[in-house]
């Protein structure tokens, strides 16, 4: 077990590098989880803004518009004083100001001129106020062209504005649309595994790929097959140890929710598939790149490319179809695809189970292909004179 022991000694020296990758990725994961927690549910809630209104008209149409806006937003009547208005906007006592001009009916309904409005810069919520104003004016035009009087049109619009559409969200994952906290860490595992393994195990491979070391190994009584098996054993032990540490930290940070998940078996299968892929990539990187100094740059390129194109850093639903066609050849794509199915579903249909096992299989095919290429390179170099 000389080769195995040599690998483990060098891996021990690389532990600081592994720890840096691990804790940096962990910090990013926890930060993202804190930033995004609860945003899914809030995205479906109506937004009520503080709206100031300057009424220079005082007509029934102006009062109708004020009442219509007040059905959704908090309305504050203001005097036409620029200093007061700017002060209130500056301190965000109001978010949006609407000025209703004199002769409002003629200006807005007959001449169809837009109202003069002022809002806080870059405040996207102002869209809801503008939408409310446009809905009122457009509704007035429709009713009055249909033959209704001004007062009747106002009453019809006010009545319609009170009615709320009933929306029922289908609770597919059993958590009201929210995702479990531990899934944020699982989402970033590809970068953690690939970067850490390539930067540590790849360096070990670089040491053993040294020309003099390689010659000594080839002249040893151990066969090349035995040496490769001991290399793979060292990789396997390192991978298992790293996975155990990952699960320990995941449990310490997020509790036992992961171990109590209804999809625990599928989560573990996905992580183990990713682990095998990451080890195979690290083995191939260490074989192909001979110099240990060049492994760091090679690791950065490989890990970032696989993670960006595979949907680790950018959600799969935001990717274009042309990018997805390329991403489907990458193991990280199928890892994230499987993970998304498990996050979004509380119950797995037979079709979804088939899709998940397909993801496992494609990840393992990629791992086998990497190992085959790496071992072919090893055999070819052993025959060089």
N, C-alpha and C positions, 0 to 999 in steps of 0.2 A: 504493500500500500504506500510505496514511496511517493508516487505521483500525487496520490490523494492527500497525504500529509503535507506535501509541498504546497499544494493549492490552498489548503486550509490555513497555513501559516501566512501566506501572502494576503489571503482574504481578511485575516485578522488585522493586518496592517492597514487595510482599506476601510475599516469600520468608520473612521471619522468622515470620510467622503460619503458613505452610505447614510450616516446619521444626518448629514447636512441636507441631502436630497429628501430624506424622509420627513424631517421636521419642517422644512420649507414648504413642501407640498401639503403637509398636514395643516400648517397655518393658513395657506391659501384656501384650502377646502373649508375650514371652519369659518373663515372670514366671509366666503361666498354664501355659506349656509345661513349665517346671521343676517347678511344683507338681503337675501331673498326670502327669508322666512315670512310666510303670510302674504306675500305679494299676489299669489295666485287667487286667493279668496278676495282680496281687496280689489282686484281688477274688475270684478263683476258688481261692485257697489256703486250706486249713484253718488256723484260729487256735488256738494252744496257749497256755493261760494258766497262771499260777502260782496254784495253789489250795491254801489251807490248810484242813485238816479237824480238827475237835475231835470225837473219838469217845468218847462217854460210855456207849456200849452194849457194844461189844466182841463182839457176836454175829456169827454167820456171815453174816447179812444185811448188817450194817454193813461187814464186811470185803469182801463182794461188791460193795457200792456203791463203796467206796474203790478196789477193783481196777478196776471199770468206768470210773470217772472217770479213773484213772491210765492207761488205754489211750490217752487223747487228750491229757490235760493233765498238767502237772507238779504232783505232789501233795506237800505237806509236812504232816506230822502236828504238831499244836499242842496245848499244854496249855490248859485252860480258864482263861486269865489275860487279862482284858480289857485290861490295860496293855500286855502283849506283843503282843496282836492288833492293837490300835490303832496301836502303833508300827510294826509290819510293814506295815499298810495305808497309813500315812502316808508311809513311805519307799518304798512300792510294791514291797516285797520279795515280797508276795503281792497278788493282785488281787481275790481272792474268798475268803470264809470260809464253810464249811458246818459246822453243828453237828448232830451225830447224837445225839439224846436217848436216855436209857435207855428200855428197853422199846420199841425202835425198831419192831419188828414190829407190836406192837399199835397204836402211835401212827400209823404211816404206812400200814400195810396194812389194818388193821381200821377205825380211826377216820378214815383218809385225811386226816390233818392234814399240811400242808406243812412242810418242814424250815425251821428258822430259819437264815437266810443273811444275810451282811453283805458288801457290795461297795464299791468306790471309787465315789463319786458320778459320774454321767455317763459311766461306763465301759460302752460298748455291748457290749463283748466278753463281759460277764457273761451275756449271753443264751445263749451256747454252753454254759456250765456249767449253767444252769438247764434248758436243753433236755436235757442229758445226764442230770441227776438225774430229770427227769420221765419220760424214756424208760425208765430203770431201774425206777422205781416202777410205771409203767403196765404195763411188760412183766411184772413180778412178779404184779400183779393178774390179768392175762390168763392167765398160765400156771397160777397156783394155782386160779383158777376153772375152768380146763379139767381139773383133777384132778392136776396135777403136784405133787410134794412141794416143800418150800422149797429144799432143796439142789439138786434137779434143775432147778428154775426158775432159780436163780442161775447154774448151769453153762450152761444154754441161752442166757441173756442175755449172759453173758460171751463165749460162742462167737460170738454174733451181733454183738457189739460189735467183735470183731477184724476181721470181714469189712468190706472197704472197697468202696464202689460205684465202678466204673470209669467215668470220665467222659472222653470224647474230644471236645475242642473242634475244630470245623471251622475250618481255617485259610483263611478266605475271602480275606483280603488279602495272604497270603504273608508276614506278619511276626509270626505267632503272636498275632494280636489287637492288637498295638501299632500305633500310627499314626506316620507319619513326622513328624519334628520341624517341618519347614517348613510342614506343613498348618495348624499353629496360627496362623501369620502369615496364610496365605491365608484362614483363617476370619474374621479381623477386617479384611480388606481393605475390605469395604463401608463400615464406619465411617470408615476412613482416607481412602478416596477421596471419599466424599460430603461429609464434614466439611471436608476440605482444599480441595476444589474450590469448594464453596459459599462458604466463608469468603474465598477469594482471588478466584476468577473472578466470584463474585457481587458482590464489592465493586467490581471493575472495571466490571461491568455497571451498578452503581449510579452510578458516576462518569459513564458515558456516557449514562445516563438522566436526567441533570440537564437541567432545562428549557432552559437557555441553550445547553448543549452540543448538545442534541438539535436545537434550531432551526438552529444553525450547520451541523450535519451534513446536515439536510434541505435547506439552501440551497446546499450544496456541489455541484460538477458531478458527483460520483459518484452513481450511482443507488442506491436503497435496496437493491436486490438485491445490488449489488457490496459495499455496506457489510456486509450480513448475511453474505455469503460470507467477507469478511475477518475478521469476528467469529468465525465457525465455524472458520476456518483458525487463528486465534490459540488458540482452545480446543483444537483438535486437536494443535497443536505442544506446548502446555502439558501436555496429557494424555499424549502419547508420552514427553515428557521425564520426567514424574513416574513413569510406569510403568517406564522404564529405571532410574531411581534406586531404585525399589522392588525390582526384580530384582537390582540390584547389592548392595543391603543384605541381601536375602534370601540371596544367595550367600555374602556375607562372614560372615553369622551362622551359617548352617546348612550351608555347604559346597555341593557340586555334586549333592547328592541330588535336588534338584528337577529339574535338567537331565538326570538319568539315569533319571527316573521312566518307567515303561512307559506312563503316562497323560499325558505331557508335552503332547501336542497338545491333549488335552481340557482340561487345566489352563489352557493359554494361551487357548483359546477362551472359557473361562469368565471369565478375568480381562479379556480384551478386551471381552466383552459387558458386564461390570460397569463397565469404564472408559467405554464409550459411554453407559451409563445414567447414571453419575455426572456426566458432562459435560452431558448433556441436563437433568438436574435442576438443576445449577448455572446453566445458561443460563436455565431457566424461573424459578428463584428470583430471578436478577438482573433479569429482565424484569418479573415481577409485583410485586416489592417495589421501589418507586421510591427510597426513602431508603437511603443506604449505612449509616446508623447502625442501621437496623432489620434489616439483613441478618444480623447476628450472632445475634440472638435467633431469627430465622426459620430460620437454618441449624441451630441447636441443636434446635429442634422437629422439623424435617424429618429430620435425620440420626438422632436418637435414636428417633423413631417408626418409621422404616423398619428400623432395626437391631433394636429390641426385638421388633417384630411379625414381622420376617423371619427370626428364628432366629439372629441374629448373637450376641447376648448370652445368649439362652436357647435351649438345644438344641431342635430341632424335635420330638424325641420326647417332650419334657416339656410341650408345648403341648396344650391341650384342642382338641377338634374344632371348637368354635365359633370359637376364635381362628384356627385353621388355615384355616377358610373365608374369613376376612378376609385372612389372610396370603397366600393364593394369588393375590391381585390385585397383590402387591408384587414388584418385581424381586429384592429381597434374598432372598425366600423361595426363588426358583428358583435363585439363585446358590448358596445354602447347600444346597439339595436336590441340585444337581449335584455340589457338593463332597463331600457325604456319600457319594454313590454311588462317587466316585473313591477316597475314603479307605477305604471298607469292602470294595472289590472289587479283587482282583488281575487278574481277567479280566472283560471286559465282554461280556455276551451281546448279541445283536442287539436284544432288547427294552430293555436298559439303554442302549444307544447311542441308540435312538429317544427314550428318556426324557431323555437329556442334550441332544440337539438340540432337543427340545421346550423345555427350560429356556433354551437360547440364544435360541430364537425369541421366547419370552414376554418375556425381558429386552429384546430389541431392539424389540419392539412397544411396550413401555413407553417406551423412549427416543424412538421416533418420535412417540408420542403427546405426550410432553412438548415436543418440538421443534415439533410442529404447533401446540400451544396457544400456546407462546411466540411463534412467528412470526405467528400470528393476532393476538395482542395488539399486537405491534410494528406490524403493518399498520393496525390499528384506531387506534392512537395517532397514527400519522403522518397520518391523515386528520382528526384533531381540529384545530379552529381555536383 
